[in-house]
Amino acid sequence: MSTKAAFIFIAPENDPDQHSAVIDSPVIELSVVGVKNYDEAENVALNLVADGITAIELCAGFGSEGTSRIARAVKGKAVVGVVRFDLHPAFDHQSGDELF
């Protein structure tokens, strides 16, 4: 049985219904989902956990506040990790905390 994990990426034009995929490898079933803001990310994270996801990695667009929001939302039902850029190159070198 493979581990169910997820990667959530954030950008203003994302739509989780359109910008998502599942990659099923022998060891990890990885769900990749794009969201447009922190509120949407919280809802997506809760749905992922309800579907059996036990690990969530957040893209570097999530600042410290966004990461904390996702960790609080899942309430220990999944571990939450984050890729880090203090200032994201795709967001004009700003933190997601300034944008979302």
C-alpha positions in Angstrom: 0.0 0.0 0.0 1.4 3.4 -0.9 1.5 6.5 1.2 -1.1 9.2 0.2 0.5 12.6 0.1 -0.3 16.0 -1.4 1.4 19.1 -2.8 -0.6 22.3 -2.7 0.6 25.2 -4.8 -0.8 28.7 -4.7 -1.2 31.4 -7.4 -4.0 33.9 -7.9 -5.6 32.3 -11.1 -5.6 28.7 -9.8 -8.8 26.7 -9.7 -8.6 23.4 -7.7 -11.2 21.8 -10.0 -9.0 22.5 -13.1 -5.5 22.6 -11.6 -5.1 19.2 -10.0 -3.7 15.8 -10.8 -2.9 12.5 -9.1 0.4 10.8 -9.7 0.4 7.2 -8.6 3.9 5.8 -8.1 4.7 2.5 -6.4 5.5 4.1 -3.0 3.5 7.4 -3.0 0.2 8.4 -4.4 0.7 12.2 -4.8 -2.2 14.6 -5.3 -1.2 18.0 -6.7 -3.7 20.8 -6.3 -3.6 24.5 -7.2 -5.4 27.0 -5.1 -5.9 30.8 -5.4 -5.7 31.9 -1.7 -5.3 30.7 1.9 -9.0 30.2 2.5 -9.3 27.9 -0.5 -6.1 26.1 0.6 -7.6 25.3 4.0 -10.7 23.8 2.4 -8.6 21.8 0.0 -6.4 20.5 2.8 -9.5 19.4 4.8 -10.8 17.6 1.7 -7.5 15.9 1.1 -7.3 14.7 4.7 -10.8 13.4 4.4 -9.6 11.4 1.4 -6.8 9.8 3.4 -3.9 12.1 2.7 -1.4 11.9 5.6 1.3 14.3 4.4 0.8 17.7 2.9 3.6 19.8 1.4 3.0 23.4 0.6 4.7 25.4 -2.2 7.0 28.3 -1.4 4.2 30.7 -2.1 2.8 30.0 1.3 4.3 32.3 3.9 4.6 31.5 7.6 1.0 32.6 8.3 -0.3 30.5 5.4 1.6 27.4 6.5 0.3 27.9 10.1 -3.3 28.2 8.8 -3.0 24.9 6.9 -1.4 23.1 9.9 -4.2 24.4 12.2 -6.9 23.4 9.7 -5.9 19.8 9.5 -5.5 19.5 13.3 -2.8 16.8 13.2 -4.6 14.5 10.8 -1.7 15.1 8.3 1.8 16.3 8.8 2.4 19.6 7.0 5.7 20.6 5.4 6.7 23.5 3.2 9.2 24.4 0.4 10.8 27.6 1.4 11.6 30.8 -0.4 11.4 33.8 1.9 10.5 35.8 -1.2 8.9 33.9 -4.0 10.4 34.6 -7.5 7.0 34.0 -9.3 5.3 36.6 -7.0 7.6 39.5 -7.7 9.8 38.4 -4.7 7.0 38.8 -2.2 5.8 36.4 0.5 2.4 34.8 0.1 1.5 36.4 3.5 1.6 39.7 1.7 -0.6 38.5 -1.2 -3.1 35.9 0.2 
